[in-house]
Amino acid sequence: MDYVSALVPPVVMAVFFIGVVRVIVKTQGGAAKAKEDAAVDAALARAESARQAPARGDA
């Protein structure tokens, strides 16, 4: 019976890890993906314009 008690914690952790990975994979994409992509694109555009604005003012 010692082998059962030795195997239970790794098996429980493996099941939990597989569950976490499945949740992460399932939440990728979907209806919110386009909204998230648009938010990231807008943030990148703001950062790019802020980076270029001082360079244009110096010239």
PDB file of N, CA, C and O in Angstrom:
ATOM      1  N   MET A   1       0.806  -1.205   0.000  1.00  0.00           N
ATOM      2  CA  MET A   1       0.000   0.000   0.000  1.00  0.00           C
ATOM      3  C   MET A   1       0.849   1.270   0.000  1.00  0.00           C
ATOM      4  O   MET A   1       0.343   2.354  -0.286  1.00  0.00           O
ATOM      5  N   ASP A   2       2.116   1.141   0.314  1.00  0.00           N
ATOM      6  CA  ASP A   2       2.974   2.321   0.311  1.00  0.00           C
ATOM      7  C   ASP A   2       3.111   2.902  -1.094  1.00  0.00           C
ATOM      8  O   ASP A   2       3.240   4.115  -1.259  1.00  0.00           O
ATOM      9  N   TYR A   3       3.082   2.040  -2.097  1.00  0.00           N
ATOM     10  CA  TYR A   3       3.225   2.548  -3.469  1.00  0.00           C
ATOM     11  C   TYR A   3       2.017   3.380  -3.874  1.00  0.00           C
ATOM     12  O   TYR A   3       2.155   4.309  -4.670  1.00  0.00           O
ATOM     13  N   VAL A   4       0.837   3.070  -3.346  1.00  0.00           N
ATOM     14  CA  VAL A   4      -0.348   3.866  -3.664  1.00  0.00           C
ATOM     15  C   VAL A   4      -0.216   5.260  -3.067  1.00  0.00           C
ATOM     16  O   VAL A   4      -0.480   6.255  -3.742  1.00  0.00           O
ATOM     17  N   SER A   5       0.191   5.333  -1.808  1.00  0.00           N
ATOM     18  CA  SER A   5       0.339   6.646  -1.173  1.00  0.00           C
ATOM     19  C   SER A   5       1.485   7.433  -1.800  1.00  0.00           C
ATOM     20  O   SER A   5       1.480   8.663  -1.748  1.00  0.00           O
ATOM     21  N   ALA A   6       2.455   6.762  -2.384  1.00  0.00           N
ATOM     22  CA  ALA A   6       3.557   7.453  -3.057  1.00  0.00           C
ATOM     23  C   ALA A   6       3.125   7.977  -4.424  1.00  0.00           C
ATOM     24  O   ALA A   6       3.660   8.982  -4.893  1.00  0.00           O
ATOM     25  N   LEU A   7       2.169   7.316  -5.069  1.00  0.00           N
ATOM     26  CA  LEU A   7       1.750   7.722  -6.406  1.00  0.00           C
ATOM     27  C   LEU A   7       0.607   8.735  -6.409  1.00  0.00           C
ATOM     28  O   LEU A   7       0.409   9.429  -7.406  1.00  0.00           O
ATOM     29  N   VAL A   8      -0.138   8.834  -5.328  1.00  0.00           N
ATOM     30  CA  VAL A   8      -1.305   9.717  -5.322  1.00  0.00           C
ATOM     31  C   VAL A   8      -0.938  11.187  -5.536  1.00  0.00           C
ATOM     32  O   VAL A   8      -1.554  11.822  -6.392  1.00  0.00           O
ATOM     33  N   PRO A   9       0.024  11.765  -4.816  1.00  0.00           N
ATOM     34  CA  PRO A   9       0.318  13.197  -5.053  1.00  0.00           C
ATOM     35  C   PRO A   9       0.739  13.522  -6.487  1.00  0.00           C
ATOM     36  O   PRO A   9       0.231  14.496  -7.042  1.00  0.00           O
ATOM     37  N   PRO A  10       1.637  12.765  -7.116  1.00  0.00           N
ATOM     38  CA  PRO A  10       1.973  13.094  -8.506  1.00  0.00           C
ATOM     39  C   PRO A  10       0.792  12.947  -9.466  1.00  0.00           C
ATOM     40  O   PRO A  10       0.656  13.730 -10.405  1.00  0.00           O
ATOM     41  N   VAL A  11      -0.049  11.958  -9.236  1.00  0.00           N
ATOM     42  CA  VAL A  11      -1.204  11.765 -10.108  1.00  0.00           C
ATOM     43  C   VAL A  11      -2.175  12.925  -9.944  1.00  0.00           C
ATOM     44  O   VAL A  11      -2.709  13.428 -10.932  1.00  0.00           O
ATOM     45  N   VAL A  12      -2.410  13.355  -8.711  1.00  0.00           N
ATOM     46  CA  VAL A  12      -3.309  14.484  -8.470  1.00  0.00           C
ATOM     47  C   VAL A  12      -2.743  15.746  -9.114  1.00  0.00           C
ATOM     48  O   VAL A  12      -3.488  16.506  -9.732  1.00  0.00           O
ATOM     49  N   MET A  13      -1.444  15.982  -8.980  1.00  0.00           N
ATOM     50  CA  MET A  13      -0.835  17.162  -9.595  1.00  0.00           C
ATOM     51  C   MET A  13      -0.902  17.078 -11.114  1.00  0.00           C
ATOM     52  O   MET A  13      -1.131  18.093 -11.771  1.00  0.00           O
ATOM     53  N   ALA A  14      -0.711  15.899 -11.684  1.00  0.00           N
ATOM     54  CA  ALA A  14      -0.789  15.739 -13.135  1.00  0.00           C
ATOM     55  C   ALA A  14      -2.201  16.030 -13.638  1.00  0.00           C
ATOM     56  O   ALA A  14      -2.369  16.694 -14.661  1.00  0.00           O
ATOM     57  N   VAL A  15      -3.208  15.542 -12.932  1.00  0.00           N
ATOM     58  CA  VAL A  15      -4.591  15.794 -13.330  1.00  0.00           C
ATOM     59  C   VAL A  15      -4.888  17.286 -13.242  1.00  0.00           C
ATOM     60  O   VAL A  15      -5.518  17.848 -14.139  1.00  0.00           O
ATOM     61  N   PHE A  16      -4.441  17.930 -12.171  1.00  0.00           N
ATOM     62  CA  PHE A  16      -4.656  19.365 -12.015  1.00  0.00           C
ATOM     63  C   PHE A  16      -3.962  20.139 -13.135  1.00  0.00           C
ATOM     64  O   PHE A  16      -4.544  21.066 -13.699  1.00  0.00           O
ATOM     65  N   PHE A  17      -2.726  19.766 -13.459  1.00  0.00           N
ATOM     66  CA  PHE A  17      -1.972  20.440 -14.507  1.00  0.00           C
ATOM     67  C   PHE A  17      -2.663  20.286 -15.858  1.00  0.00           C
ATOM     68  O   PHE A  17      -2.763  21.250 -16.618  1.00  0.00           O
ATOM     69  N   ILE A  18      -3.136  19.087 -16.159  1.00  0.00           N
ATOM     70  CA  ILE A  18      -3.844  18.860 -17.417  1.00  0.00           C
ATOM     71  C   ILE A  18      -5.104  19.721 -17.471  1.00  0.00           C
ATOM     72  O   ILE A  18      -5.443  20.271 -18.519  1.00  0.00           O
ATOM     73  N   GLY A  19      -5.794  19.834 -16.338  1.00  0.00           N
ATOM     74  CA  GLY A  19      -6.986  20.682 -16.286  1.00  0.00           C
ATOM     75  C   GLY A  19      -6.665  22.134 -16.548  1.00  0.00           C
ATOM     76  O   GLY A  19      -7.389  22.812 -17.276  1.00  0.00           O
ATOM     77  N   VAL A  20      -5.580  22.620 -15.958  1.00  0.00           N
ATOM     78  CA  VAL A  20      -5.181  24.015 -16.164  1.00  0.00           C
ATOM     79  C   VAL A  20      -4.827  24.263 -17.622  1.00  0.00           C
ATOM     80  O   VAL A  20      -5.223  25.279 -18.194  1.00  0.00           O
ATOM     81  N   VAL A  21      -4.093  23.354 -18.218  1.00  0.00           N
ATOM     82  CA  VAL A  21      -3.715  23.503 -19.630  1.00  0.00           C
ATOM     83  C   VAL A  21      -4.961  23.495 -20.516  1.00  0.00           C
ATOM     84  O   VAL A  21      -5.043  24.273 -21.467  1.00  0.00           O
ATOM     85  N   ARG A  22      -5.923  22.634 -20.220  1.00  0.00           N
ATOM     86  CA  ARG A  22      -7.148  22.594 -21.018  1.00  0.00           C
ATOM     87  C   ARG A  22      -7.929  23.899 -20.908  1.00  0.00           C
ATOM     88  O   ARG A  22      -8.474  24.385 -21.899  1.00  0.00           O
ATOM     89  N   VAL A  23      -7.982  24.463 -19.711  1.00  0.00           N
ATOM     90  CA  VAL A  23      -8.688  25.736 -19.533  1.00  0.00           C
ATOM     91  C   VAL A  23      -7.989  26.838 -20.318  1.00  0.00           C
ATOM     92  O   VAL A  23      -8.648  27.651 -20.966  1.00  0.00           O
ATOM     93  N   ILE A  24      -6.666  26.869 -20.266  1.00  0.00           N
ATOM     94  CA  ILE A  24      -5.910  27.894 -20.991  1.00  0.00           C
ATOM     95  C   ILE A  24      -6.157  27.759 -22.495  1.00  0.00           C
ATOM     96  O   ILE A  24      -6.395  28.755 -23.177  1.00  0.00           O
ATOM     97  N   VAL A  25      -6.103  26.549 -23.001  1.00  0.00           N
ATOM     98  CA  VAL A  25      -6.295  26.331 -24.435  1.00  0.00           C
ATOM     99  C   VAL A  25      -7.716  26.687 -24.853  1.00  0.00           C
ATOM    100  O   VAL A  25      -7.920  27.283 -25.910  1.00  0.00           O
ATOM    101  N   LYS A  26      -8.704  26.324 -24.026  1.00  0.00           N
ATOM    102  CA  LYS A  26     -10.095  26.611 -24.383  1.00  0.00           C
ATOM    103  C   LYS A  26     -10.407  28.096 -24.358  1.00  0.00           C
ATOM    104  O   LYS A  26     -11.269  28.551 -25.110  1.00  0.00           O
ATOM    105  N   THR A  27      -9.728  28.868 -23.513  1.00  0.00           N
ATOM    106  CA  THR A  27     -10.033  30.292 -23.416  1.00  0.00           C
ATOM    107  C   THR A  27      -9.296  31.120 -24.462  1.00  0.00           C
ATOM    108  O   THR A  27      -9.522  32.326 -24.556  1.00  0.00           O
ATOM    109  N   GLN A  28      -8.430  30.507 -25.240  1.00  0.00           N
ATOM    110  CA  GLN A  28      -7.759  31.236 -26.309  1.00  0.00           C
ATOM    111  C   GLN A  28      -8.720  31.385 -27.477  1.00  0.00           C
ATOM    112  O   GLN A  28      -9.446  30.451 -27.819  1.00  0.00           O
ATOM    113  N   GLY A  29      -8.720  32.539 -28.072  1.00  0.00           N
ATOM    114  CA  GLY A  29      -9.598  32.751 -29.225  1.00  0.00           C
ATOM    115  C   GLY A  29     -11.021  33.039 -28.788  1.00  0.00           C
ATOM    116  O   GLY A  29     -11.247  33.577 -27.703  1.00  0.00           O
ATOM    117  N   GLY A  30     -11.951  32.693 -29.604  1.00  0.00           N
ATOM    118  CA  GLY A  30     -13.353  32.905 -29.278  1.00  0.00           C
ATOM    119  C   GLY A  30     -13.807  34.309 -29.629  1.00  0.00           C
ATOM    120  O   GLY A  30     -13.157  35.018 -30.397  1.00  0.00           O
ATOM    121  N   ALA A  31     -14.938  34.697 -29.050  1.00  0.00           N
ATOM    122  CA  ALA A  31     -15.553  35.980 -29.370  1.00  0.00           C
ATOM    123  C   ALA A  31     -14.714  37.160 -28.907  1.00  0.00           C
ATOM    124  O   ALA A  31     -14.728  38.214 -29.542  1.00  0.00           O
ATOM    125  N   ALA A  32     -13.991  36.997 -27.819  1.00  0.00           N
ATOM    126  CA  ALA A  32     -13.227  38.114 -27.268  1.00  0.00           C
ATOM    127  C   ALA A  32     -11.880  38.301 -27.970  1.00  0.00           C
ATOM    128  O   ALA A  32     -11.214  39.314 -27.755  1.00  0.00           O
ATOM    129  N   LYS A  33     -11.473  37.351 -28.795  1.00  0.00           N
ATOM    130  CA  LYS A  33     -10.156  37.446 -29.430  1.00  0.00           C
ATOM    131  C   LYS A  33     -10.034  38.685 -30.295  1.00  0.00           C
ATOM    132  O   LYS A  33      -9.017  39.375 -30.220  1.00  0.00           O
ATOM    133  N   ALA A  34     -11.019  38.991 -31.104  1.00  0.00           N
ATOM    134  CA  ALA A  34     -10.953  40.167 -31.976  1.00  0.00           C
ATOM    135  C   ALA A  34     -10.876  41.447 -31.145  1.00  0.00           C
ATOM    136  O   ALA A  34     -10.139  42.371 -31.489  1.00  0.00           O
ATOM    137  N   LYS A  35     -11.627  41.498 -30.068  1.00  0.00           N
ATOM    138  CA  LYS A  35     -11.612  42.678 -29.197  1.00  0.00           C
ATOM    139  C   LYS A  35     -10.241  42.839 -28.534  1.00  0.00           C
ATOM    140  O   LYS A  35      -9.710  43.947 -28.453  1.00  0.00           O
ATOM    141  N   GLU A  36      -9.674  41.721 -28.059  1.00  0.00           N
ATOM    142  CA  GLU A  36      -8.348  41.782 -27.436  1.00  0.00           C
ATOM    143  C   GLU A  36      -7.285  42.174 -28.455  1.00  0.00           C
ATOM    144  O   GLU A  36      -6.399  42.972 -28.153  1.00  0.00           O
ATOM    145  N   ASP A  37      -7.371  41.613 -29.665  1.00  0.00           N
ATOM    146  CA  ASP A  37      -6.411  41.960 -30.710  1.00  0.00           C
ATOM    147  C   ASP A  37      -6.505  43.439 -31.069  1.00  0.00           C
ATOM    148  O   ASP A  37      -5.482  44.090 -31.283  1.00  0.00           O
ATOM    149  N   ALA A  38      -7.717  43.972 -31.137  1.00  0.00           N
ATOM    150  CA  ALA A  38      -7.893  45.387 -31.444  1.00  0.00           C
ATOM    151  C   ALA A  38      -7.312  46.263 -30.343  1.00  0.00           C
ATOM    152  O   ALA A  38      -6.720  47.304 -30.629  1.00  0.00           O
ATOM    153  N   ALA A  39      -7.472  45.857 -29.094  1.00  0.00           N
ATOM    154  CA  ALA A  39      -6.918  46.625 -27.978  1.00  0.00           C
ATOM    155  C   ALA A  39      -5.400  46.624 -28.027  1.00  0.00           C
ATOM    156  O   ALA A  39      -4.774  47.655 -27.780  1.00  0.00           O
ATOM    157  N   VAL A  40      -4.801  45.490 -28.339  1.00  0.00           N
ATOM    158  CA  VAL A  40      -3.343  45.407 -28.438  1.00  0.00           C
ATOM    159  C   VAL A  40      -2.844  46.240 -29.609  1.00  0.00           C
ATOM    160  O   VAL A  40      -1.848  46.951 -29.479  1.00  0.00           O
ATOM    161  N   ASP A  41      -3.518  46.164 -30.747  1.00  0.00           N
ATOM    162  CA  ASP A  41      -3.125  46.962 -31.911  1.00  0.00           C
ATOM    163  C   ASP A  41      -3.211  48.458 -31.612  1.00  0.00           C
ATOM    164  O   ASP A  41      -2.337  49.223 -32.018  1.00  0.00           O
ATOM    165  N   ALA A  42      -4.260  48.875 -30.906  1.00  0.00           N
ATOM    166  CA  ALA A  42      -4.404  50.291 -30.557  1.00  0.00           C
ATOM    167  C   ALA A  42      -3.292  50.730 -29.609  1.00  0.00           C
ATOM    168  O   ALA A  42      -2.747  51.824 -29.756  1.00  0.00           O
ATOM    169  N   ALA A  43      -2.956  49.888 -28.643  1.00  0.00           N
ATOM    170  CA  ALA A  43      -1.881  50.230 -27.702  1.00  0.00           C
ATOM    171  C   ALA A  43      -0.541  50.330 -28.431  1.00  0.00           C
ATOM    172  O   ALA A  43       0.254  51.230 -28.159  1.00  0.00           O
ATOM    173  N   LEU A  44      -0.295  49.410 -29.351  1.00  0.00           N
ATOM    174  CA  LEU A  44       0.953  49.464 -30.119  1.00  0.00           C
ATOM    175  C   LEU A  44       1.005  50.708 -31.000  1.00  0.00           C
ATOM    176  O   LEU A  44       2.059  51.329 -31.136  1.00  0.00           O
ATOM    177  N   ALA A  45      -0.118  51.073 -31.593  1.00  0.00           N
ATOM    178  CA  ALA A  45      -0.156  52.270 -32.436  1.00  0.00           C
ATOM    179  C   ALA A  45       0.099  53.522 -31.601  1.00  0.00           C
ATOM    180  O   ALA A  45       0.818  54.420 -32.038  1.00  0.00           O
ATOM    181  N   ARG A  46      -0.486  53.590 -30.399  1.00  0.00           N
ATOM    182  CA  ARG A  46      -0.236  54.741 -29.515  1.00  0.00           C
ATOM    183  C   ARG A  46       1.228  54.812 -29.109  1.00  0.00           C
ATOM    184  O   ARG A  46       1.816  55.893 -29.082  1.00  0.00           O
ATOM    185  N   ALA A  47       1.813  53.670 -28.795  1.00  0.00           N
ATOM    186  CA  ALA A  47       3.225  53.653 -28.401  1.00  0.00           C
ATOM    187  C   ALA A  47       4.116  54.074 -29.558  1.00  0.00           C
ATOM    188  O   ALA A  47       5.080  54.816 -29.371  1.00  0.00           O
ATOM    189  N   GLU A  48       3.790  53.599 -30.751  1.00  0.00           N
ATOM    190  CA  GLU A  48       4.581  53.960 -31.931  1.00  0.00           C
ATOM    191  C   GLU A  48       4.467  55.453 -32.236  1.00  0.00           C
ATOM    192  O   GLU A  48       5.467  56.097 -32.552  1.00  0.00           O
ATOM    193  N   SER A  49       3.258  56.008 -32.145  1.00  0.00           N
ATOM    194  CA  SER A  49       3.090  57.429 -32.435  1.00  0.00           C
ATOM    195  C   SER A  49       3.758  58.286 -31.363  1.00  0.00           C
ATOM    196  O   SER A  49       4.291  59.353 -31.666  1.00  0.00           O
ATOM    197  N   ALA A  50       3.732  57.830 -30.128  1.00  0.00           N
ATOM    198  CA  ALA A  50       4.402  58.583 -29.050  1.00  0.00           C
ATOM    199  C   ALA A  50       5.922  58.546 -29.228  1.00  0.00           C
ATOM    200  O   ALA A  50       6.619  59.505 -28.899  1.00  0.00           O
ATOM    201  N   ARG A  51       6.421  57.426 -29.752  1.00  0.00           N
ATOM    202  CA  ARG A  51       7.860  57.304 -29.971  1.00  0.00           C
ATOM    203  C   ARG A  51       8.306  58.187 -31.136  1.00  0.00           C
ATOM    204  O   ARG A  51       9.409  58.733 -31.110  1.00  0.00           O
ATOM    205  N   GLN A  52       7.468  58.330 -32.144  1.00  0.00           N
ATOM    206  CA  GLN A  52       7.842  59.107 -33.320  1.00  0.00           C
ATOM    207  C   GLN A  52       7.559  60.589 -33.146  1.00  0.00           C
ATOM    208  O   GLN A  52       8.173  61.399 -33.841  1.00  0.00           O
ATOM    209  N   ALA A  53       6.674  60.977 -32.266  1.00  0.00           N
ATOM    210  CA  ALA A  53       6.297  62.392 -32.115  1.00  0.00           C
ATOM    211  C   ALA A  53       7.471  63.274 -31.717  1.00  0.00           C
ATOM    212  O   ALA A  53       7.649  64.323 -32.337  1.00  0.00           O
ATOM    213  N   PRO A  54       8.288  62.922 -30.724  1.00  0.00           N
ATOM    214  CA  PRO A  54       9.438  63.798 -30.378  1.00  0.00           C
ATOM    215  C   PRO A  54      10.462  63.895 -31.512  1.00  0.00           C
ATOM    216  O   PRO A  54      11.094  64.939 -31.675  1.00  0.00           O
ATOM    217  N   ALA A  55      10.634  62.838 -32.291  1.00  0.00           N
ATOM    218  CA  ALA A  55      11.592  62.874 -33.387  1.00  0.00           C
ATOM    219  C   ALA A  55      11.142  63.870 -34.456  1.00  0.00           C
ATOM    220  O   ALA A  55      11.978  64.565 -35.034  1.00  0.00           O
ATOM    221  N   ARG A  56       9.848  63.951 -34.726  1.00  0.00           N
ATOM    222  CA  ARG A  56       9.351  64.890 -35.722  1.00  0.00           C
ATOM    223  C   ARG A  56       9.462  66.332 -35.208  1.00  0.00           C
ATOM    224  O   ARG A  56       9.670  67.249 -36.002  1.00  0.00           O
ATOM    225  N   GLY A  57       9.327  66.544 -33.905  1.00  0.00           N
ATOM    226  CA  GLY A  57       9.404  67.891 -33.336  1.00  0.00           C
ATOM    227  C   GLY A  57      10.814  68.459 -33.383  1.00  0.00           C
ATOM    228  O   GLY A  57      10.996  69.675 -33.459  1.00  0.00           O
ATOM    229  N   ASP A  58      11.825  67.571 -33.338  1.00  0.00           N
ATOM    230  CA  ASP A  58      13.217  68.033 -33.365  1.00  0.00           C
ATOM    231  C   ASP A  58      13.643  68.434 -34.776  1.00  0.00           C
ATOM    232  O   ASP A  58      14.505  69.299 -34.931  1.00  0.00           O
ATOM    233  N   ALA A  59      13.077  67.846 -35.770  1.00  0.00           N
ATOM    234  CA  ALA A  59      13.548  68.078 -37.146  1.00  0.00           C
ATOM    235  C   ALA A  59      13.006  69.322 -37.753  1.00  0.00           C
ATOM    236  O   ALA A  59      13.320  69.636 -38.901  1.00  0.00           O
TER     237      ALA A  59
END
